[in-house]
Amino acid sequence: MKALLLVTAALSFQTAHAELIDVQRLNQQLKKNQVGWVARKNHLTGLTKSEARSVMGLRENTGQGVEFLGPQSEVRGQMPAVFDWRNKDGQNWVSPIADQGNCGSCVAFASIGVLETQYKISSLLPNFNIKLSPQNLFACGGGGCDYGWTPGSAVRYIQQNGVPDEACLPYTSGATGLDVACRASCVDAPQRSVKIYGYSSPTRGNTDVMGVKQALLRGPVVTTLSVYADFMAYAGGVYKHVSGEYLGGHAISIVGYDDTKSAYIIRNSWGLEWGENGFGYVAYSDVSGVGASTWLYQMPAMAGGVSVESPTDYSYFTGQASLKATSTFASTDSISVGVFNSKNQAVLSANCAGSSCDQNIDVSSLPDGRYEVQMVANNNRGEHIGSSARHFFYVVNQQPTLSLTFTGKDIDLGADLQDRIEMNISANSSSVPMSSIEFHRRGPDGKDVVRSAEVVPSKLVMGWRTNLVPNGNYDIWYVGRLKSNSMDVVIESAHKTVHVKN
């Protein structure tokens, strides 16, 4: 999923207008003033203001330029100078970086990141492979791509209803920019959902660094901040706003702090290209208001869990599917495996002795399609003592027939191309969806430049900001692929020569 969120956004966020921030000039300013951070161009810096707001989505006033200084929390015991959930007791407890894409779903992504990490902390399983559904949380909780959502509404929804696994409702709004109906969720979403039993707000619109730091010792927190144009170009160091206009409110999570840098450690939802591989440092004193409003999730300690390493979401199998899982419940005697079809009917089962499972299951008899898997831990009396989240995968036993075509969307590709253009892509498969698609362009310098996405609906739109490349002739085409553990089918679209003239 991560690849979809990271790369599809990069495909669609090519725009036709002046960049939000002059990165070269910004770096000169940062160096001159010795601010302590660096900037670089990325898939965000070329957005228009309206497009930039679509990668945020906080539907409330962040108090731009206003700071309330209330009583500071008292120090309770000795606080570590540095605390980072990415390296707590030598383990990384934090969920992987994701990309919300072309949808104002930042609240859902910040909330899911905190919920997944808190689940790992409560179960004492830093490597637990839990993937919950930001699409379900956003759609069912009342968020919208065009108008966003609020962290308070999200945490209350999670407490009352919970969030199911990613397989229940995969995230597509980042690729399409369109909302998804809650009713598209799996029918047994309530039974598959993770809830919190409570939450607290260490800060409520007031600056209290010590209060936030004390909360972080118990888990990451959701927070909000005001985004200025220079934040979009952040590439490392300790961020402090220097230049660029205010763009809107954003929700992220704080996963630690570093007093040696006087900064919070944040986890963003703009993919790996932003910041330090998706993470960053923001100064306690930054005008963005980071940490002024926070939410800490509360989950009970768990006796263990069942973590699935394979199949992972968006994996493809031919003939044999790999099953890998581990149960940390002390009384685990066996792990049973269930595979379910699109109607939630059990179609295959397997059993593994002991607390770990590492074997292949024969899927050659299954029709091509999408399936879900769940692992259940049992004690020596055959009683279920815990289960994994569901994960989905594709079975492709038949050699697929692929077709891949593209046309200009409301534009003649034979005419001179200017500014931002869009292309309609048809990526059809006689079997399951393609596993990846690449856009190739070869320009006057002869270099083949490639952009890719790893979730491929049959119909998609890609934007290309032609004013970011030199004028001249370009050979453009697409390459689609359907790759499983033992099959690799590739198709290349027709090539088209286009002329860029800005």
Secondary structure, 3 states (H helix, E strand, C coil): CHHHHHHHHHHHCCCCCCCCCCHHHHHHHHHHHCCCEEECCCCCCCCCHHHHHCCCCECCCCCCCCCECCCCCCCCCCCCCEEEHHHECCECCCCCCCECCCCCCHHHHHHHHHHHHHHHHHHCCCCCCCCECHHHHHHHHCCECCCEECHHHHHHHHHHCCECEHHHCCCCHHHHCCCCCHHHCCCCHHHHCECCCEEECCCECECCHHHHHHHHCCCCEEEEEEEEHHHHCEEEEEECCCCCCEEEEEEEEEEEEECCCCEEEEECCECCCCCECCEEEEECCCCCCCCCEEEEEECCCCCCCEEEEECCCCEEECCEEEEEEEECCCCCCEEEEEEECCCCCEEEEEEEECCEEEEEEECCCCCCEEEEEEEEEECCCCCEEEECCCEEEEECCCCCCEEEEEEECCCCCCCEECCEEEEEEEEEECCCCCCEEEEEEECCCCCEEEEEECCCCCEEEEEEEHHHCCCEEEEEEEEEEEECCCCEEEEECCCEEEEECC
